[in-house]
Amino acid sequence: MATGHKSGALARARTRVSTRVRTLIGGAGGGGRAMAVATCGGLAWRRAAARSSGTASAAAAHALGFRAQLEGPYFATPALGRALAPSLPSRALASRASAAAEGAAGLPFPSSSSSSSSRSSSPAPAAMGPGRLAQATRTSVPSPIGEDRFSADGGDPSLAAWWRRRRQESAPRTAKLDPSVVERLTSDVERLAQDLLPSAQHLAQMQDFLKALQQQLDGIVEGAQVMPFGSAVNGFWTASSDVDVCVRVPRATTRASQIKVLRDISSELGRIEKYQVEPRFGAQVPILHWSPRRPGMVACDISVNNVLAVVNSRLLGQYVRLDHRVRTLGLCLKAWAQARGINDRSRGTVSSFALVLMLIHFLQRRTPAVLPSLQDIAFSLSLEPDFVNGVDCRYCADASQIHAEMEYLRAGRPPNQESSGLLLMEFFRYFGHEYRNGIIRIRDTRSQLPPFDETGSYLVVDNPFEVGKDVANVDGSQHDIIQKELRRAWALLKDGRPFAEVLRSSAAVTEPPSSFGPAG
């Protein structure tokens, strides 16, 4: 009789959840594929329900088979997940199922692709499947999920054992490194980054240049506004860098009208004898390259109404301000890519913008996380949309909200104290060996793009705001070359070679053997 009562409760819970899911997905226009995805997943939870000793835990665990998929890597719409909670057997079970489903959603259920952001209730390890973030955003911090939670209130011990196995299997895979090697590398990269930073004189020269350019354009284009972007804004500018400038011009909305504005600017700037103008109207974004005739002066690339690039640069600048290691690592990675000949987008290699996004993605995946997702925080808090050229460019810049998010991501652990040397080595190891395919993102994009097979996507870096747009555009012929460079850097550094050897020109260094002797 008791068994029949348990089976009946499980069947009723299953029917309520299934009916609710069908209603929600049907109303949202999800179609048959979304329904199949939502109902076929969560096999581990259904097996756990079959082994459960109590009606309540069995019903809740089975219901999670649906909800874990709705908020998991397949079809993530938080509204669907929230709507399921009233369908569970009781308020207590709804709360418990909600928290457990959020934990289960970050687990690697069978999938043909790795999607963007894991929705786990505790930060995911650094060795998650490619293409997924290692952090999630919540407006509040749920109770810890795992074996302790399931056993503390009389839950099923088999679920506790299952959680324990999953944690052990997904523990971060970090190579054992000689601490003295890491310490020397940290000293090397911090010294290099300090040397690359512009002096106060160089920064003043850049500001004077921008003011002079604004004065020149005031007499050429009515209503023109000079807006710097790129490294001049995001914190990675050096004394040898060009200055990227967006000239905001009213009503210049088409490519033809923007080129016309650039021609007008070119005819006036060409009169300045100290500089030379090189039109590049065939580029993806038409620009004027305005460079000095003698070294030591500021050069710039001028585009028209490239406002989204300005917002992207400000977003990266906000990440740089969150942790000093971001700038140190970004400057060193940029120097490495330039020295090794893989930092030229026109030749199909990695742009500086894409390289920094790869770095942010990597730092979001550390355990504990070094960085949050500023855009995910903004969406979770329902901040006011900020539309630029029809694109929602909102992100969180509130220090208190960012601090609360980092507290959540750490889940009671102390802040990440990994040195810049260790993080640099792990960056090379991750992208050289662990990363195989998948789109590299710094935000959760599941609400904007349906899941798809990403196994054919290698070094595809998603635009933070224009979701689905690859900002890397790495040529297929360069994939092996870039991977070899990443692996070369990892091999040299783990064997104690100085970073100066990693930076040696690609013409002077051949592919290293599998092992090196101690540093001389």
C-alpha positions in Angstrom: 0.0 0.0 0.0 2.8 2.4 0.9 4.6 1.5 -2.3 1.4 2.4 -4.2 1.1 5.7 -2.4 4.7 6.6 -3.3 4.2 5.6 -7.0 0.9 7.6 -7.1 2.6 10.7 -5.7 5.5 10.4 -8.1 3.1 10.0 -11.0 1.0 13.0 -10.0 4.2 15.2 -9.6 5.4 14.0 -13.0 2.0 14.8 -14.6 1.9 18.3 -13.1 5.4 19.2 -14.1 5.0 17.7 -17.6 1.7 19.5 -18.2 3.3 22.8 -16.9 6.3 22.4 -19.2 4.2 21.7 -22.3 2.0 24.7 -21.6 5.0 27.0 -21.1 7.0 25.8 -24.1 3.9 25.8 -26.3 3.2 29.4 -25.3 6.7 30.4 -25.9 6.8 28.9 -29.4 9.6 26.5 -28.5 8.4 23.8 -30.8 8.8 20.0 -30.7 12.6 20.1 -30.4 12.6 22.2 -27.2 10.0 19.9 -25.7 12.0 16.8 -26.6 15.1 18.4 -25.1 13.3 19.5 -22.0 11.8 16.1 -21.3 14.4 13.6 -22.4 17.2 15.0 -20.1 17.8 14.6 -16.5 18.3 10.8 -16.7 20.5 10.8 -13.6 17.7 12.4 -11.6 15.1 9.9 -12.7 17.4 7.1 -11.7 17.9 8.7 -8.4 14.2 9.0 -7.9 13.7 5.3 -8.6 16.2 4.5 -5.8 14.7 7.0 -3.4 13.3 5.7 -0.1 10.8 8.5 0.4 7.8 9.7 -1.6 8.7 13.3 -1.2 12.4 13.0 -2.3 11.4 10.7 -5.1 8.8 13.1 -6.5 11.1 16.1 -6.1 14.0 14.3 -7.7 12.0 13.2 -10.7 10.6 16.6 -11.2 14.1 17.9 -11.4 14.6 15.8 -14.5 12.5 18.3 -16.3 13.6 21.5 -14.5 17.3 20.8 -14.7 17.1 20.6 -18.5 15.0 23.8 -18.7 17.6 25.8 -16.8 20.6 23.7 -17.9 22.8 23.8 -20.9 20.1 23.0 -23.5 17.2 25.4 -23.2 17.7 28.1 -20.6 14.9 30.4 -19.7 14.7 31.2 -16.0 11.1 32.2 -16.3 10.2 28.5 -17.2 12.2 27.3 -14.2 10.5 29.7 -11.8 7.1 28.7 -13.1 7.7 25.1 -12.3 8.2 25.6 -8.6 4.4 25.7 -7.7 4.0 22.3 -9.5 6.1 20.4 -7.0 4.4 18.5 -4.1 4.8 21.2 -1.4 6.4 24.6 -0.7 9.3 22.9 1.0 9.8 20.5 -1.9 9.5 23.4 -4.3 12.3 25.2 -2.5 14.5 22.2 -2.3 13.8 21.1 -5.9 14.6 24.6 -7.1 17.9 24.7 -5.4 18.8 21.2 -6.4 17.8 21.8 -10.0 20.0 24.9 -10.2 22.9 22.7 -9.0 22.1 19.9 -11.4 21.8 22.3 -14.3 25.6 22.8 -14.3 26.3 19.1 -14.7 27.4 17.7 -18.1 24.1 16.1 -19.3 24.5 14.5 -22.7 24.7 17.1 -25.4 25.9 17.4 -29.0 27.4 20.8 -28.1 28.8 22.7 -25.2 26.7 25.8 -24.6 27.6 29.1 -23.1 27.1 29.5 -19.3 26.8 26.8 -16.7 23.9 27.5 -14.3 25.4 25.6 -11.3 24.7 26.8 -7.8 28.4 26.7 -6.9 31.2 27.9 -9.2 32.1 25.3 -11.8 35.7 24.0 -12.0 38.3 25.3 -14.4 38.1 22.1 -16.4 34.5 22.4 -17.5 33.5 21.5 -21.1 34.7 24.1 -23.7 32.5 27.0 -24.5 30.8 27.3 -21.1 31.4 29.8 -18.4 32.5 28.6 -15.0 30.2 31.0 -13.1 26.5 31.8 -12.9 24.7 35.0 -11.9 22.0 35.1 -9.2 20.2 37.9 -7.5 20.4 36.0 -4.2 22.7 33.3 -2.8 21.1 29.9 -2.5 22.0 27.4 0.2 24.9 25.1 -0.6 24.0 22.1 -2.8 25.6 18.7 -2.5 25.9 15.7 -0.2 25.5 17.7 3.0 22.3 19.3 1.9 20.7 16.0 0.8 21.7 14.2 4.0 21.1 17.0 6.5 17.3 17.0 6.2 16.8 13.3 5.8 17.3 13.2 2.1 18.4 10.2 0.0 22.0 9.2 0.8 22.4 7.9 -2.8 22.0 11.4 -4.1 24.7 12.5 -1.6 27.0 9.9 -2.9 26.2 10.9 -6.5 27.0 14.5 -5.8 30.3 13.5 -4.1 31.3 11.5 -7.2 30.5 14.3 -9.5 32.6 16.8 -7.5 35.5 14.5 -7.5 35.3 13.8 -11.2 35.0 17.5 -12.0 37.8 18.7 -9.7 40.1 21.3 -11.4 42.9 19.7 -13.4 45.9 21.9 -12.6 49.3 20.7 -13.4 51.8 20.3 -10.5 54.2 23.2 -11.0 57.5 24.0 -9.2 56.6 27.0 -6.9 60.0 28.6 -7.6 59.3 28.5 -11.4 55.9 30.2 -10.8 57.5 32.8 -8.6 60.2 33.7 -11.1 57.6 33.9 -13.9 55.4 36.1 -11.8 58.3 38.5 -11.2 59.1 38.4 -15.0 55.5 39.2 -16.2 54.9 41.9 -13.6 58.1 43.6 -14.5 57.3 43.4 -18.2 53.8 44.8 -17.7 55.2 47.7 -15.7 57.7 48.5 -18.4 54.9 48.4 -21.0 52.6 50.8 -19.2 52.8 54.3 -20.6 54.3 57.1 -18.6 52.4 60.1 -17.5 54.0 62.0 -20.3 52.8 59.6 -22.9 49.3 59.7 -21.5 49.3 63.5 -21.6 50.6 63.4 -25.2 47.6 61.1 -26.1 45.1 63.5 -24.5 46.6 66.5 -26.2 46.5 64.6 -29.5 42.7 63.9 -29.0 42.0 67.5 -28.2 43.9 68.7 -31.2 42.0 66.2 -33.4 38.7 67.4 -32.1 39.6 71.0 -32.9 40.6 70.0 -36.4 37.3 68.2 -37.0 35.2 71.0 -35.6 35.9 73.0 -38.8 35.4 70.0 -41.1 32.3 68.0 -40.0 29.4 69.7 -38.3 28.6 68.2 -35.0 31.5 65.7 -35.0 32.5 64.2 -31.7 35.9 62.5 -31.1 35.5 59.3 -29.0 38.6 57.1 -28.3 38.2 53.4 -28.0 40.3 50.3 -28.0 43.5 50.1 -25.9 43.3 53.9 -25.2 40.1 53.2 -23.2 40.3 49.5 -22.0 43.6 49.9 -20.1 46.0 48.1 -22.4 47.4 51.1 -24.2 51.2 51.4 -24.4 53.5 54.1 -25.6 53.9 52.2 -29.0 50.1 51.7 -29.5 48.0 53.5 -32.0 45.0 55.4 -30.8 41.6 54.2 -32.2 39.2 57.0 -32.7 35.5 56.9 -33.4 34.1 60.2 -34.9 30.5 60.4 -34.1 28.6 62.2 -36.8 24.9 62.8 -36.9 23.0 61.2 -39.8 26.0 59.3 -41.2 24.3 55.9 -40.9 25.3 54.1 -44.2 28.7 52.9 -45.3 28.7 55.3 -48.2 27.9 58.3 -46.0 30.6 57.3 -43.6 33.2 57.0 -46.3 32.2 60.4 -47.6 32.8 61.9 -44.1 36.2 60.1 -44.0 37.1 61.6 -47.4 36.3 65.1 -46.1 38.5 64.5 -43.0 41.3 63.0 -45.2 41.4 66.1 -47.4 41.9 68.4 -44.4 44.2 66.2 -42.3 46.4 65.7 -45.4 47.5 69.3 -45.2 49.3 68.7 -41.9 52.9 68.1 -43.0 54.0 66.2 -39.9 51.4 63.4 -40.7 50.4 61.3 -43.6 47.0 59.9 -44.3 46.3 56.4 -45.6 42.7 55.6 -46.5 41.5 52.0 -45.8 38.0 52.1 -47.1 38.0 48.4 -48.1 38.3 47.2 -44.5 35.3 45.7 -42.7 35.0 49.0 -40.9 36.3 51.9 -43.2 39.1 53.8 -41.5 41.7 56.5 -42.1 45.1 55.6 -40.8 46.8 58.9 -39.8 50.4 58.4 -38.9 53.4 60.7 -38.1 56.2 61.0 -40.5 58.8 60.6 -37.7 58.7 58.1 -34.8 57.8 59.1 -31.3 54.5 60.7 -32.2 51.0 59.4 -31.8 49.3 57.6 -34.7 45.6 56.9 -35.0 42.9 55.0 -36.9 39.8 57.1 -37.5 36.4 55.5 -38.1 32.9 57.0 -38.2 30.0 56.1 -35.9 31.7 52.9 -34.7 29.9 53.4 -31.4 29.6 49.8 -30.4 33.4 49.5 -30.4 33.5 52.3 -27.9 31.0 50.5 -25.6 33.0 47.3 -26.0 36.2 49.1 -24.9 34.5 50.5 -21.9 33.3 47.1 -20.9 36.8 45.7 -21.0 38.1 48.7 -19.1 35.6 47.9 -16.3 37.0 44.3 -16.1 40.5 45.7 -16.0 39.6 47.9 -13.0 38.2 44.9 -11.1 41.6 43.1 -10.7 45.1 44.3 -11.4 46.0 40.9 -12.8 43.8 41.4 -15.8 46.0 44.3 -17.1 49.2 42.5 -16.3 48.1 39.3 -18.1 46.6 41.2 -21.0 49.7 43.2 -21.7 51.9 40.1 -21.5 49.6 38.1 -23.8 49.5 41.0 -26.3 53.4 41.2 -26.3 53.6 37.4 -26.7 51.2 37.3 -29.7 52.9 40.2 -31.4 56.4 38.7 -30.9 55.2 35.3 -32.3 53.5 36.8 -35.3 49.9 35.8 -34.4 48.4 39.2 -33.5 47.3 40.5 -37.0 43.7 40.2 -37.8 44.3 41.1 -41.4 46.3 37.9 -41.8 43.7 35.8 -40.1 45.4 35.5 -36.7 44.1 36.7 -33.3 43.2 40.4 -32.7 44.1 42.0 -29.4 40.4 42.4 -28.7 39.7 38.7 -29.1 42.8 37.9 -27.0 41.5 40.0 -24.1 38.1 38.3 -24.4 39.8 34.9 -24.2 41.6 36.1 -21.1 38.4 37.3 -19.4 36.6 34.0 -20.3 39.5 32.1 -18.8 39.5 34.1 -15.6 35.8 33.6 -15.2 36.4 29.9 -15.2 39.0 29.7 -12.4 38.0 28.2 -9.1 37.3 30.4 -7.3 36.5 32.9 -10.2 38.7 35.8 -10.7 36.1 37.8 -12.6 32.3 37.7 -12.8 30.2 38.4 -15.8 29.2 42.0 -15.7 26.5 41.6 -18.3 24.9 38.7 -16.5 24.8 40.7 -13.3 23.0 43.5 -15.1 20.4 41.2 -16.6 19.9 39.3 -13.3 19.2 42.7 -11.6 16.9 43.8 -14.4 18.9 47.0 -15.0 17.6 49.5 -17.5 18.5 48.5 -21.1 21.1 50.7 -22.7 20.5 50.5 -26.5 23.3 51.5 -28.9 22.5 51.1 -32.6 19.7 48.8 -31.6 21.9 46.6 -29.4 21.3 46.3 -25.6 24.7 47.2 -24.1 23.9 47.1 -20.4 26.4 45.9 -17.9 26.9 46.3 -14.2 29.5 48.9 -13.0 28.2 49.1 -9.4 31.0 48.1 -7.0 28.6 46.8 -4.3 26.7 44.6 -6.7 29.9 43.3 -8.3 31.2 42.5 -4.8 28.0 40.7 -3.9 28.3 38.6 -7.1 31.9 37.7 -6.3 30.9 36.6 -2.8 28.3 34.4 -4.3 30.7 32.9 -6.9 33.2 32.1 -4.2 30.6 30.2 -2.2 32.2 30.9 1.2 35.8 30.4 -0.1 38.5 33.1 0.1 39.2 35.3 -2.9 41.3 33.9 -5.7 44.9 34.6 -4.8 46.6 32.9 -7.8 49.7 34.8 -9.0 49.8 36.4 -12.4 52.6 33.9 -13.3 50.5 30.9 -12.5 47.5 32.3 -14.3 49.6 33.0 -17.4 50.9 29.4 -17.4 47.3 28.0 -16.9 46.0 30.2 -19.8 48.5 28.7 -22.2 47.8 25.2 -20.9 44.1 25.6 -21.1 43.9 27.0 -24.6 46.8 24.9 -25.9 45.7 21.5 -24.5 42.3 21.5 -22.8 40.2 23.7 -25.1 39.2 21.7 -28.2 36.2 23.5 -29.6 33.2 25.7 -28.6 32.4 29.3 -28.7 34.4 31.5 -26.2 32.0 33.8 -24.3 32.1 36.1 -21.4 28.3 36.1 -20.8 25.3 33.9 -20.8 23.8 34.0 -24.3 21.2 31.3 -24.0 18.3 33.7 -23.8 19.2 35.2 -27.2 20.5 32.2 -29.2 19.1 28.7 -29.3 21.7 25.9 -28.6 23.5 24.4 -31.6 26.4 22.1 -32.3 29.6 24.0 -31.5 32.0 21.1 -32.2 33.1 22.8 -35.4 33.8 26.1 -33.7 37.4 26.6 -32.9 38.8 30.0 -31.6 35.4 31.6 -32.2 35.1 34.5 -29.8 31.6 35.8 -29.3 31.0 39.6 -29.4 29.9 40.6 -25.8 27.0 42.7 -27.1 26.3 41.6 -30.7 25.6 38.0 -29.7 26.5 35.4 -32.4 29.1 37.7 -34.1 32.7 36.3 -34.1 35.1 39.0 -33.2 38.2 36.8 -33.8 37.6 35.7 -37.4 40.6 33.4 -37.2 41.4 31.9 -40.6 41.2 28.1 -40.6 44.8 27.9 -42.0 46.0 29.6 -38.8 44.4 27.2 -36.3 47.3 24.8 -36.1 49.8 27.6 -36.0 48.1 29.3 -33.1 47.6 26.0 -31.2 51.3 25.2 -31.6 52.3 28.6 -30.3 50.1 28.2 -27.2 51.6 24.7 -26.5 55.1 26.0 -27.1 54.6 28.8 -24.5 53.2 26.3 -22.0 56.1 23.8 -22.6 58.7 26.5 -22.1 57.2 28.0 -19.0 56.4 24.8 -17.2 60.0 23.8 -17.6 61.2 27.0 -16.0 62.3 29.0 -19.1 62.1 32.8 -18.7 59.3 34.6 -20.3 61.8 36.5 -22.4 62.5 33.2 -24.3 58.7 32.8 -24.8 58.7 36.2 -26.4 61.6 35.5 -28.7 60.7 36.2 -32.3 59.1 33.3 -34.2 61.9 33.5 -36.7 64.5 32.8 -34.0 62.9 30.0 -32.1 61.7 26.7 -33.5 59.2 24.3 -32.0 60.6 23.1 -28.6 61.1 19.5 -27.7 58.7 17.9 -25.3 61.0 18.6 -22.3 63.6 21.2 -21.5 66.4 21.2 -19.0 66.4 23.5 -16.1 66.7 27.2 -16.8 70.3 28.4 -17.1 
